[in-house]
Amino acid sequence: MKRKRKIPLVVLSDIHLGTYGCHAKELLHYLKSIQPQTLVLNGDIIDMWNFSKRYFPAAHMNVLRHIIKMSNQGTRVIYITGNHDEALRKYSDFILGNLELVDKLILDLDGKKTWIFHGDVFDSSTKGYAKILAKLGGKGYDLLILINSLINWILVALGKEKRSFSKTIKDSVKKAVSFVSNFENTAAEIAIEKNYSYVVCGHIHKPQMKEVENEHGKVLYLNSGDWIENLTALEYKKEKWSIYQYKKSDYLHHEFKEDIIINDIVNKILS
């Protein structure tokens, strides 16, 4: 039985529960392996743009249940709204026990000011008529991920490596590359102006940790990535940030106390 890793702060974003591309089972493995003091959910956790009553698997609901369980067991859970879950913004600044709902967050990490927000405020495609196109694009992206999953299943069966067509497309389109660069620089420049030491975003689905410096100062820009393609999170421990990358091999024999109890109950019922 593996012990849970105790981590002061974990940041997750762009989980997109309710879509075909969401890796909910893998995320649940990760959540069960950690014991954070604070868990920040930095936007696009539930995909309300593409939400359908016909598709919300048990694995997706189990992620929500486990997050609530973590809050009940003492973890401070802070849900920051994003563009795909913007409907929650009318309830911002809501607090229930260890669960908080906000639009942005300022933390003091070992004396360093940390600015955390989703990042869609920099994206004009999430506003006005462009927002309608973005929603349609989101459905197309979800379909592409579904097709990609089927192709990867075939590739694995043939003993070949998986491929991400959506990442290849985004990385090859100059406008997309330019947008990501502008996004990161804009976030960093504003953070420097406000004298923040760290700025943490989501939204663009690109895990990143890099120092940005200009004539006014410097800041550490971080992005938690996503649980569609990259399966990443940000972890802060011992005054250092790191990008966590999910690996299936790490969880092949990964059992926790609560899992063992559930298995024992099931075995007794069946015997």
Summary of the structure (lengths in Angstrom):
residues: 271
radius of gyration: 19.1
end to end distance: 23.4
largest distance: 70.4
contacts: 821
relative contact order: 0.17
helix: 41%
strand: 28%
